[in-house]
Amino acid sequence: MAKVQRAEAFQVDVPVETLRTDAVQQFVKQETVFVEITTDDGATGLGYAYTIGTGGSSVLALLKDHLLPRLISMDTRRIEQVWQDLFASTRSTTVGAITSLALAGVDTALWDLRCIRAGEPLWRMAGGHKQEVPLYDTEGGWLHLSTEELVRGAKETAQQGWQGIKMKVGKPDLTEDVERLEAVREAVGERFAIMVDANQSMTAAEAIRRAEAFRNVNLTWLEEPLPADDVSGHVKLARKTTIPIAVGESLYSVAQFREYLERGAASIIQVDAARIGGITPFLKVAHTAEAFNADVCPHFLMELHVSLAAALPNGKYVEHIPQLRAITKGEMTVHNGHALAPDTPGLGIDWDRDAMEDLRVA
């Protein structure tokens, strides 16, 4: 059998590996909420979700008080049925971040179990389109870094053979954003991809103004220029610029992505498996994007997203932000500028349980 016998949730706080700043916030710590599911035949799956500083205890409480008790005796092979049942049981708090993160913890644990039982890695079980995905770096593009530091980091990334970098924008003075971008473009040449991320910091009018100012830098995309709930503003911006608009890390349902795509408000989809509610809805978003001929470039969580992006025909990039090294035994493999999805059965993340226990929140 494969019914849930025991389900446990716990929180592990992982310190940030380096200072990370953008136009609206600072990454304080990764509150990592784990869900471990054990079945009546002794099989175990481990899943997780995260926040960047607040809300982890709320996700944990929702799991412990409501979702995990409901899981007992459910069939772990029926992942879609489990997801829909848990979602329906929390309708008063959906759609929203806390519920989505809690669902993601359960769903990723169920997928870990599914892959382990099959003896297959996630990238093959989720689609198996390819094993390598182009990699771009965000770690060298934070807003607090000087122009000299940005240029130095971009050159190092290019020399390693990686495909591109992402820079944060949203300096109070537009000319400073432009100067920083132009300096990096000059340093790396025209063939190297440069993405920019405004972290929802702009109005539609300001985003249109800045997109015009960035026009000659040849950007790969402009990410989260406006608040995520301003779909109309994104429509206006997309009609005014030739820079592709990227959204997704702050969207929490398949329907929200569908609206962006239907209205032409975005053409790069950055779905986050934790924030959308797990691998199950992640794949639904990805296939919806495929129907609209849009690329999927997942947000953060490179250790998990490398397998999901590899699974997809429209998986375009993996974002390099290492954050799990303190609680894992290995690192994501990089080969010729591409991230390589692991062949290990399950999610493919080699957790260090002793290190996790040391950082576990009482």
C-alpha positions as CSV (number, residue, x, y, z in Angstrom):
1,M,0.0,0.0,0.0
2,A,1.0,3.6,-0.1
3,K,-1.3,5.3,2.4
4,V,0.0,8.1,4.7
5,Q,0.8,6.7,8.1
6,R,2.7,9.7,9.5
7,A,3.1,13.3,8.4
8,E,5.4,15.8,10.1
9,A,6.2,19.5,9.4
10,F,9.2,21.4,10.8
11,Q,11.0,24.7,10.1
12,V,14.7,25.2,9.4
13,D,16.1,28.7,9.2
14,V,18.9,29.0,6.8
15,P,21.1,32.2,7.0
16,V,21.5,34.1,3.7
17,E,24.8,33.3,2.0
18,T,25.5,36.9,1.0
19,L,23.8,40.3,1.3
20,R,20.8,40.4,-1.1
21,T,19.0,43.7,-1.8
22,D,16.5,44.9,-4.3
23,A,14.4,48.0,-4.8
24,V,11.9,47.1,-2.1
25,Q,13.4,44.6,0.4
26,Q,16.3,42.7,1.8
27,F,16.6,38.9,1.9
28,V,16.8,38.3,5.7
29,K,16.9,34.5,6.0
30,Q,15.3,31.5,4.4
31,E,12.6,30.2,6.6
32,T,12.4,26.7,5.1
33,V,9.3,24.6,6.0
34,F,9.8,20.9,5.5
35,V,7.1,18.2,5.2
36,E,8.0,14.6,5.7
37,I,5.5,11.9,4.8
38,T,5.8,8.3,5.7
39,T,3.6,5.6,4.2
40,D,2.3,2.3,5.7
41,D,4.9,0.4,3.8
42,G,7.8,2.4,5.2
43,A,8.5,4.7,2.2
44,T,9.4,8.3,3.0
45,G,9.2,11.5,1.0
46,L,10.6,14.9,2.0
47,G,9.2,18.2,0.5
48,Y,9.7,21.8,1.3
49,A,8.7,25.5,0.8
50,Y,10.2,28.7,1.9
51,T,9.9,32.4,2.8
52,I,12.6,35.1,2.7
53,G,12.2,36.2,6.3
54,T,8.6,36.3,7.6
55,G,5.6,34.0,7.6
56,G,7.3,30.6,8.0
57,S,5.7,30.0,11.4
58,S,2.3,30.7,9.9
59,V,2.8,28.2,7.1
60,L,4.0,25.7,9.7
61,A,0.8,26.3,11.8
62,L,-1.5,25.8,8.9
63,L,0.2,22.5,8.1
64,K,0.2,21.2,11.7
65,D,-3.3,22.4,12.6
66,H,-5.2,21.6,9.4
67,L,-3.5,19.9,6.5
68,L,-1.3,17.2,8.0
69,P,-4.1,15.6,10.1
70,R,-6.2,15.5,7.0
71,L,-3.4,13.6,5.1
72,I,-3.5,10.5,7.3
73,S,-4.6,7.4,5.4
74,M,-4.7,9.2,2.1
75,D,-3.2,7.4,-0.9
76,T,0.1,9.1,-1.8
77,R,-0.1,7.8,-5.4
78,R,-3.2,10.1,-6.0
79,I,-1.3,13.4,-5.9
80,E,-3.9,15.3,-7.8
81,Q,-6.7,14.1,-5.6
82,V,-4.7,14.9,-2.4
83,W,-3.9,18.4,-3.7
84,Q,-7.5,19.2,-4.6
85,D,-8.8,17.9,-1.3
86,L,-6.4,20.0,0.8
87,F,-7.0,23.0,-1.3
88,A,-10.8,22.6,-0.9
89,S,-10.4,22.2,2.9
90,T,-8.7,25.7,3.1
91,R,-10.9,27.7,0.8
92,S,-11.2,30.5,3.3
93,T,-7.5,31.2,3.0
94,T,-7.1,30.7,-0.8
95,V,-5.8,32.0,-3.1
96,G,-2.9,33.2,-1.1
97,A,0.8,32.8,-0.2
98,I,0.5,31.1,3.1
99,T,-1.8,28.3,1.8
100,S,0.1,27.9,-1.4
101,L,3.4,27.5,0.5
102,A,1.8,24.9,2.9
103,L,0.4,23.0,-0.1
104,A,3.8,23.1,-1.7
105,G,5.4,21.4,1.2
106,V,3.0,18.5,1.0
107,D,3.0,18.3,-2.8
108,T,6.8,18.2,-3.2
109,A,7.0,15.5,-0.6
110,L,4.4,13.5,-2.6
111,W,6.4,13.9,-5.8
112,D,9.6,12.9,-3.9
113,L,7.8,9.7,-2.9
114,R,6.4,9.1,-6.5
115,C,9.9,9.4,-8.0
116,I,11.6,7.3,-5.4
117,R,9.0,4.5,-5.8
118,A,9.5,4.6,-9.6
119,G,13.3,4.8,-9.2
120,E,13.4,7.8,-11.5
121,P,14.6,11.4,-11.1
122,L,12.1,14.2,-11.1
123,W,13.2,15.7,-14.4
124,R,12.1,12.5,-16.2
125,M,8.9,11.9,-14.2
126,A,7.7,15.4,-14.8
127,G,8.3,15.3,-18.5
128,G,11.8,14.4,-19.4
129,H,12.4,16.8,-22.3
130,K,16.1,17.4,-21.6
131,Q,18.6,17.2,-18.8
132,E,20.5,20.4,-19.2
133,V,19.1,24.0,-19.0
134,P,21.0,27.3,-19.6
135,L,22.0,29.0,-16.4
136,Y,22.1,32.7,-15.6
137,D,23.4,34.4,-12.4
138,T,21.5,36.7,-10.1
139,E,23.9,36.6,-7.1
140,G,26.2,39.2,-8.7
141,G,23.5,41.7,-9.5
142,W,22.1,43.0,-6.3
143,L,21.1,46.6,-6.0
144,H,23.6,47.6,-3.3
145,L,26.6,46.5,-5.4
146,S,28.7,49.2,-7.0
147,T,29.0,49.5,-10.8
148,E,32.6,48.2,-10.5
149,E,31.4,45.2,-8.6
150,L,28.6,44.5,-11.1
151,V,31.0,44.7,-14.0
152,R,33.5,42.4,-12.3
153,G,30.9,39.9,-11.5
154,A,29.4,39.9,-15.0
155,K,32.9,39.4,-16.5
156,E,33.5,36.4,-14.2
157,T,30.2,34.9,-15.1
158,A,30.8,35.3,-18.8
159,Q,34.2,33.8,-18.5
160,Q,32.7,30.7,-16.8
161,G,30.6,30.1,-19.9
162,W,27.3,30.9,-18.3
163,Q,24.5,32.3,-20.4
164,G,23.7,35.6,-18.7
165,I,23.2,37.7,-15.5
166,K,20.3,39.4,-13.8
167,M,20.7,42.9,-12.4
168,K,18.4,44.6,-9.9
169,V,17.0,48.0,-11.0
170,G,15.0,50.7,-9.3
171,K,17.6,53.2,-8.2
172,P,15.9,56.5,-7.2
173,D,17.7,58.2,-10.1
174,L,16.9,56.7,-13.5
175,T,20.3,57.7,-14.9
176,E,22.1,55.6,-12.3
177,D,20.2,52.5,-13.5
178,V,21.1,53.3,-17.1
179,E,24.8,53.9,-16.3
180,R,25.1,50.6,-14.4
181,L,23.4,48.7,-17.2
182,E,25.5,50.3,-19.9
183,A,28.7,49.7,-18.1
184,V,27.9,45.9,-17.8
185,R,26.8,45.7,-21.4
186,E,30.0,47.3,-22.6
187,A,32.0,44.8,-20.4
188,V,30.3,41.6,-21.6
189,G,29.4,42.4,-25.2
190,E,26.1,42.1,-27.1
191,R,25.7,38.3,-27.1
192,F,25.6,37.9,-23.4
193,A,22.1,37.9,-21.9
194,I,21.2,40.7,-19.4
195,M,18.0,40.5,-17.5
196,V,16.7,43.2,-15.1
197,D,14.4,42.9,-12.1
198,A,12.5,45.9,-10.6
199,N,10.7,43.8,-7.8
200,Q,7.3,45.4,-8.3
201,S,8.7,48.9,-7.4
202,M,7.3,51.0,-10.2
203,T,4.1,52.6,-11.5
204,A,3.1,51.8,-15.1
205,A,4.2,55.3,-16.2
206,E,7.6,55.0,-14.5
207,A,8.1,51.5,-15.9
208,I,7.3,52.8,-19.4
209,R,9.8,55.6,-18.9
210,R,12.5,53.3,-17.7
211,A,11.9,50.7,-20.4
212,E,12.5,53.4,-23.0
213,A,15.7,54.5,-21.2
214,F,16.9,50.8,-21.2
215,R,16.1,50.3,-24.9
216,N,19.6,50.4,-26.2
217,V,21.0,47.9,-23.6
218,N,19.4,45.0,-25.4
219,L,17.7,43.4,-22.4
220,T,16.5,39.8,-22.4
221,W,13.6,40.7,-20.1
222,L,12.2,43.2,-17.6
223,E,11.0,41.4,-14.5
224,E,8.2,42.4,-12.1
225,P,8.2,46.0,-13.1
226,L,4.8,46.7,-11.4
227,P,2.8,45.2,-8.5
228,A,1.7,41.7,-9.4
229,D,-2.0,42.6,-9.1
230,D,-1.7,45.4,-11.6
231,V,-2.4,43.3,-14.7
232,S,-3.8,46.3,-16.7
233,G,-0.5,48.2,-16.0
234,H,1.5,45.3,-17.4
235,V,-0.7,45.3,-20.5
236,K,0.0,49.0,-21.1
237,L,3.7,48.5,-20.5
238,A,3.9,45.4,-22.8
239,R,2.3,47.4,-25.6
240,K,4.8,50.3,-25.2
241,T,8.1,48.3,-25.1
242,T,9.8,45.6,-27.1
243,I,11.5,44.3,-24.0
244,P,9.9,41.0,-22.9
245,I,8.0,41.3,-19.6
246,A,8.6,38.6,-17.0
247,V,6.3,37.8,-14.1
248,G,5.4,34.9,-11.8
249,E,7.2,34.8,-8.5
250,S,4.3,36.7,-6.8
251,L,1.4,34.9,-8.5
252,Y,-0.3,32.1,-6.5
253,S,-2.8,30.4,-8.9
254,V,-2.9,28.9,-12.4
255,A,-5.7,31.3,-13.2
256,Q,-3.6,34.4,-12.4
257,F,-1.0,33.2,-14.9
258,R,-3.7,32.5,-17.5
259,E,-5.0,36.1,-17.2
260,Y,-1.5,37.5,-17.8
261,L,-1.0,35.3,-20.8
262,E,-4.5,35.9,-22.3
263,R,-4.1,39.7,-22.0
264,G,-0.6,39.8,-23.4
265,A,0.7,41.3,-20.2
266,A,3.8,39.0,-20.0
267,S,5.7,36.7,-22.2
268,I,8.2,35.2,-19.8
269,I,6.7,33.0,-17.0
270,Q,8.6,32.8,-13.8
271,V,6.5,30.4,-11.8
272,D,7.9,29.3,-8.4
273,A,7.0,25.8,-7.3
274,A,6.8,26.8,-3.6
275,R,4.6,29.9,-4.2
276,I,2.2,28.3,-6.7
277,G,1.5,25.4,-4.3
278,G,3.9,22.7,-5.5
279,I,5.0,20.7,-8.5
280,T,1.4,19.7,-9.5
281,P,0.2,23.3,-10.2
282,F,3.7,24.3,-11.4
283,L,3.4,21.9,-14.3
284,K,-0.1,23.2,-15.1
285,V,1.2,26.8,-15.3
286,A,4.1,25.6,-17.5
287,H,1.9,23.8,-19.9
288,T,-0.5,26.8,-20.1
289,A,2.5,28.9,-21.0
290,E,3.5,26.4,-23.7
291,A,0.0,26.8,-25.2
292,F,0.7,30.5,-25.4
293,N,4.2,29.9,-26.9
294,A,5.8,31.5,-23.8
295,D,9.0,30.4,-22.1
296,V,9.2,29.3,-18.5
297,C,12.2,30.6,-16.4
298,P,11.4,29.6,-12.8
299,H,12.1,31.9,-9.9
300,F,14.7,31.0,-7.3
301,L,14.9,27.4,-5.8
302,M,17.5,26.3,-8.4
303,E,18.0,23.0,-6.7
304,L,14.4,22.0,-7.4
305,H,13.7,24.1,-10.5
306,V,16.6,22.7,-12.5
307,S,14.7,19.4,-12.7
308,L,11.4,21.1,-13.5
309,A,12.8,23.4,-16.2
310,A,14.6,20.4,-17.7
311,A,11.3,18.5,-17.8
312,L,9.7,21.1,-20.0
313,P,10.0,21.8,-23.8
314,N,9.6,25.5,-22.9
315,G,12.0,25.5,-19.9
316,K,14.4,28.3,-20.9
317,Y,16.6,29.2,-18.0
318,V,17.6,28.3,-14.4
319,E,18.3,31.1,-12.0
320,H,21.5,30.8,-10.0
321,I,21.0,31.9,-6.4
322,P,22.6,29.3,-4.1
323,Q,20.8,29.1,-0.7
324,L,20.7,25.5,0.4
325,R,24.4,24.7,0.8
326,A,24.2,25.0,4.6
327,I,21.8,22.0,4.7
328,T,22.8,19.9,1.7
329,K,25.7,17.6,1.0
330,G,26.2,18.5,-2.6
331,E,25.7,21.3,-5.1
332,M,23.9,21.6,-8.4
333,T,26.1,20.4,-11.3
334,V,27.0,23.0,-13.9
335,H,28.4,22.0,-17.3
336,N,29.3,24.3,-20.1
337,G,27.1,27.1,-18.8
338,H,24.2,24.8,-18.2
339,A,22.6,23.5,-15.1
340,L,22.4,19.7,-15.1
341,A,19.3,18.0,-13.6
342,P,20.3,15.2,-11.2
343,D,19.6,11.6,-12.0
344,T,19.0,10.6,-8.4
345,P,15.5,9.2,-7.8
346,G,13.3,11.7,-6.0
347,L,13.7,15.5,-6.0
348,G,17.4,15.1,-6.4
349,I,18.4,17.2,-3.4
350,D,21.0,15.5,-1.1
351,W,19.8,16.9,2.3
352,D,22.1,17.0,5.2
353,R,19.8,15.9,8.0
354,D,22.3,16.6,10.8
355,A,22.8,20.2,9.5
356,M,19.0,20.6,9.2
357,E,18.6,19.5,12.8
358,D,21.2,22.1,13.9
359,L,19.2,24.9,12.3
360,R,15.8,23.6,13.2
361,V,13.5,26.1,14.9
362,A,12.2,24.8,18.2
